[in-house]
Amino acid sequence: MILTALAVLLVLLLLSVPVAATLMVLALFLDQFFSPFPLINAMGDVLWSASDSFLLVAIPLFILLGEILVRTGIARGTYRSLESWLSWLPGGLLHANIATATLFSATSGSSVATAATIGTVAIPQGKDLGYNPRLFTGSIAAGGTLGIMIPPSINLIVYGFLTETSIPQLFVAGLLPGLLLAGLFVLGSALLCLWKPSLGGPSTHHSWRDRIVGLKNLVPVLTLFGIVVGSIYAGWATPTEAASLGVIGALIIALGMGKLSWSVIVEALEGTMRTTGMIMLIIMASYFLNFVLASTGITRELNHFLAEAGFGPYLTLLLIIVMYIVLGFFIETLSLMVITIPIVTPIIISLGFDPVWFGILLILLIEMALITPPVGLNLYVVQGVRKSGPFNDVMIGAMPYVGMMLIMALLLVLFPTIALYLPGLLG
């Protein structure tokens, strides 16, 4: 049954069938040939229960928040301010790319939005200053991945919804690893440019007056981060309520800065609807697939197989990590999550691993898939913003950051408290 399901899944993906349709067809196939009773009769109830959760309202709201920030150009001022503080380091603007992505991630919740925004702002400046196109574009693609680790994160919401794990706990758990990964990116970029200066570009210097005056450009993003994440951590709002507060705050800030117009609102709403429609269809289809998988006993049989094989918790975890790395080469990230979570998470929990900790490790592996060819989405986003030059530049430039992510994965496995320390403080 498992081999047949994998074969059907791979065939549908290779035929470029939309992901939501692929998941639904696979669920119906398993129901038809392997279920002891017709599960299709319960499809309506299952799909409705998957779509009427108040928690899922947070997804379109966080997407809308990111769209407003992108359309109003707030990120451009943020980039200029951070560039004035960081561009003197070895690697120059590489650190501004990563720092701006880190800060923007704290409000957007989307890796694609983060990479596209930073790319639009940074790439013209990098070209003008003669930066090496490989590491420069690679830093933007890698920095964009922080959008799904640093809270608020749409992918963490999806993981929490599918595994019934606390979203606030996941948000708290993702903060320290996200900042540590950003620090690894900065350190790795500096070391690479010290080793081979041609990988970077010229450092720029700014007066202390320019730096201090430019701090005002950080206020909008930091304010929104305080509103959204602060209200969740303080226990004043649920993720959905915090997302709505963030949208209201973004609209007020954009209006106060004179950057809000009807055309911006319409474009932001259209972008939100397109992205939300795609995500919700995938979630609903995956929810029905989860229901079918549980009913046909695939998860139970896999748990039994691993128990009988005697691999041990850490060897099994290593095999799962390798599986995600390999699948990340070929499957889009959200699809990879919803396809594998129903099978993998029960195994991980049965082995005694914390579901919050595994959620952070999973997101890190998903981040890696965003910058590994041939389907790394952030690579294509950055190349699309770049509009010229070989695609190989972006792929090669992202590879050092893949190595840094592997180091971060090792640190998470060796020191789980990196992810669990802050949730432990909050109880």
N, C-alpha and C positions, 0 to 999 in steps of 0.2 A: 504493500500500500504506500509506504514511504517513497520507495523508488519510483513508483508510478506517478505519485503526486509531484515529485521533483521533475520528472520528465515532462509532464504536462505544463508545469510552471515555466521551465526553460524554453519549451517550444513557443508558448504564448509570448514570452518576453522577446525572444528572437524575432518573432513575427511583428514586433512593435505594436502589439495590442495594448491599448491604454491600461494603466496599472489597475485602476478600479475594476475595469471589465475583466482583467486577468484574474484578480482575486475572486471575483464573483463566479466566473466560469469554473475555476478550480474548486471552489466550494460546492457548486452544483454537481461537478463531476464526481467528487468524493461522496457526496450524498447519494448519487445515483447508483454507484457501484460498490460502495463499502459500508454504507450506513445500514444498521439493522431495521430502521424505520424511516419513513419519508420526512426528512427535516425541512424540506421546502415549504411544508405547511406552516412552519413557524417563522418563515422568513419575514413576514410583515411585522410581527411582534419584535423580532430581533433587531431589524433595521430601525424601527421606531425607538426602541430603548437605547440604541446607539446614537441617535440624533437628538434626543430631547434632554440631554444632560445640560444643566446650567453651566457646568465647568467648561464645556466646549464653546460657549459664547465668548470666552477669553480669546480664542484663536482669531476670529475676524477683528476683534478690537485691537489686539497687539499688531496684527498686520496693518490695520488702518493707522495706528500710531507710527509705525515705521514709514508708511507711505507719506504721511504728512511731513515727517522730517526730511524725507528724500525730496519731495516736491517743492518744499519751501526753501531749500538750500541751507538749512541750519547747520548741516555737517561741514559746509565749506569754511565757515568761520571757526569751527572747532578744529579743523585741520590746520589752519593757519596759526592758531594759537599754540597748538602742541608742537608744530614744526619749529616755532621760535625757541622753544625750550629744549628740544631734543636733537636738532639737526647738527649740533657740534660733535656728537658722538661718532665713532667710527661706523660708517654706513650712512650717516646723514639722514636723508629723508626716509630711509627704510624704517627707522624707529618712529617717525611721525605716522607712517602708514599703519604700523601695528598699534600704536597708542590710540590713534583715532578710531581704529576698528574696535579696540577694547571698550572705549567710552561709548561709541555708537551702539555696540552690542548690548549695553546696559539699558537700552530703550527699544531697540528694534525687534529682537527676538528671532530674527531671520538672517541666515548666513548670506543668502543671495542678495538681499537688500543691503546688507553691510558691505559686501564686496563691490557691488555696483556703485554704491555711493562713494566709497573711498576711491575706487578706480576713476570715477568721473572727476574727482577733485585732484587726485595725485598724479595721474599719468601724464597730463600735459606739462606739469611742472617738472616731472622727472625727465621728460624728453628735452625740455629746454635746457636743463642743467647737465645733460649728457650722462645720465645714469645708465649702468649696465641694465639692459632691458630684462634679462633673465631673473636675477635675484629681486629686482624692483617689482616686477609683476608677480613673482612668486610670493613676495611678502604681502601683497594685497590679497591674493587668493587665500593664503594661509590666515591672515588676519581676519578675513571675512568669516572663517569657520568659527571664530569665537562667538558669533551671533547665536549659536545653538547651545553654547555651554554657559556663558555668563547670563544670569537671569535678568529679565524674563525670557524664557525660551519656549518657542512653540513646540519643538521636539520633546522637551521635557514634559510639557503638558500632555502630549500624545502618549509618551511612555507611562506617565502616571495614570492616565485614563485607562489604558489597556491592561495595566498590571494592578490597578487599584492601590497605587502607592501615593502617599501624601504629596501633593504638588508643592505646598510651602516647604516641606522637608527637602524635596528635590531642588527647589530654587536656592535654599540656603546651602545645600551640599555642593552646588555647582559654582558658587562664588569663588571659593579659595582655589580649587583646581583651575578655574578659568583664568584667574589672575596669575597663578603660577605658570600656566602654559604661555600666557602673554609675556611673562618675564623670561621664559626660556627662549621664546622667539627673539626678544630683544638681545639677550646674551649671545645666542647663536649667531645672529646677524652681525653683531659687533666682532665676534671672534673670526668669522669668515672674512670680514673686511680687513681685519688686522693681518690675517694670514695672506690675503690676496686683495690689496686695495682696489684693483680694477673691477672687483665685483660690486663695489658701491659707486660712489660718486663724490663730487666735491661737498665738503661741509660748508654750511652757511652760518654766519654769525649775526646775532641781533643784539641790540642794546637792551639793557635792563628795563628801560622805560617802555620799549616796544613789547617786551615780554609781559610786563605787569599790566599794561593797558590791554593787551590781548586776552588777558584772563577773563574779561567780560564775555568773550565768545564761548567760554565753557559753561557759563551759568545756565543756559537753556537745557542742555543735556543733563547736567548734574541735578537741576531742579526736577526734571522728569524722572530721573533715576530715584531721587528721594521720594517722590510722590508714589511711584509704582512699587518699587521694591521695599521702601521704608514702610508703607502701609501694610504690606504683606507680613514683613518680619515683626512689626509691632502688634500684629493680630487685629488691626483695625479693619482690614478688608480681605475678602477672598481674592484669589487671582483674577476672577472675572470682574469684581468690583474695582480692583486696582487698575485693571486694563482700561475700564471706562473712565476712571479718574485721570489716567495718563492721556487718553484721547482729548478730554476736556482741557487738560493742562497744555497739551501741544497746540490746540486751537487758540487758546488764549495767548500763549507765547508768540505764535505766528502772527496773530492779529496785532499784538503789541509791537512787533518788529516791522509791521507793514508788509508782510510777505504772504498774507492770506487773501485769496480771491476765489470767486466762484469757479473759475477754471481749475484752480488747484484742488478745490474740494471735489469737483466732478472727477478729475483724473485720479485722485486718491481713492474715491469710492469705487471707480471702475476697476482699478488695480486690486483693491481689496476683494471685490466680488469674484474676480477671476481666480485669484489664489485660494480664497476660501472654498469656492466650489470644487476645485481640484482636491484640496485636503479633505474636505468632508466626504466626498464620494469615496476616497480611499479608506477613510476611517470606517465608514458604514460597511463597505465591502469586507474589510479586514475583520470587523466585529462578527459578521456572519461566518466568515472562514474560521475564526476562533471557535465559534459555537459548533461548527461541523467537526473541527479537529478534536475538540473535547469529547464529542459524542461518538466519534469513530475510534477513540482510544489511542491516537498516535502519540500524544504526550505521555500517557501512562506507559506505553510500550517502550518509548525511548528512555524513560526513567528506569524501567526494569532492565533494559539492555545495559545501561551504564552501571547500574548496581551490580549486575552479574559480571561485567567485564573487569571490574575492580581497578579502574583507572586511577581512582583517587581524586579528591576535589581539585587540586591544583593542576594536575595533568588534564583533567576535563576542561578546566578553565582555559588552559593554554590552547587546547584544541578548538574551543569556541572562539577565542581571540583570533587564531589563524583563520578560522572559517569566515569571520567578519572581514578580515583584511582581504581575503581572496574574493569574497562576494562583492566587496566594495569596489573592486575593479570593474564590475559588470552591471550592478544594479543601483538605481537611483536611491538616494539615502532614505527618504521617507518610506519608499516601497520596501527597502531592506529592513527597516524597523518593523513595519506592520506584518511583514511576512514571517519574520523570525521570532519576534517577541513572544507570541503564544506558545512556541515550542521551547525556546531557550530559557526563558525566565523561570518556569516551574522547575527545570533541572537545576538551575543555579540556586534557587531557594532550598530545594531538597538537599543540596550539598552543604548547606549551612552558611552561604554567603548572604550578606545584607542586600535587600532589593534596592535600597536607596544608593548604596555604594555601587552596585552593578549598573544602575541607571546612569551614573556619571561615567563609569568605564565604557558603557555602551555608546554614550554620546561622544566620547573621545574617539572611539573607533569609527563612528559615523562621520565625525569631523574629518578624519583621515580619508574617508571615501570621497569627500567633497573635493579633494585635490590630488586624487590618483587617477590617471587615465585608464581606460578610454572614456569613461562616463563621468569623471569628476566635474560636477556642475559649476563649481566656482572657477575652474579653469576656463570654461566656455564663457562665463559671465565677464571675466576680466579681459579675455581676448575680444569679446564683443564690444566692450567699452574702448579697448585699445584701437580697434578698427584697422590696424595695419601690422605688418611684421609676421614672422612665422609662429604658428601655434606651439611649436616645440620650445620656444623661449619660455612660455608660461609653464609648460609641463616640467622642463628641466629646472627652472627656478624654484618650483614648489617642492622639489625632492628633498632639499635639506630640512625643510619644515616637517616633512613626513618623518624624517629621522628624529626630530625633536619631539614629535607626538609619540613615537615609540618609546622614547625615554620617559615621557610623562606617564604612559601606560604602565611601564615597569615600576615607576614610583608609586602609582596608585595601588598596584598589586602588593608591593612590599610594605607600603605604609598606608593602609586603608583610612587612617585617621585624617589624612589630607581631605577626604570627602566627608568624613563622619564627625569631625571635631565640632564644626558650627552647629549641625543639627543636634548634637549631644548637648550643647549649651542651652538650646531652646527647648529641650525635652521633647 
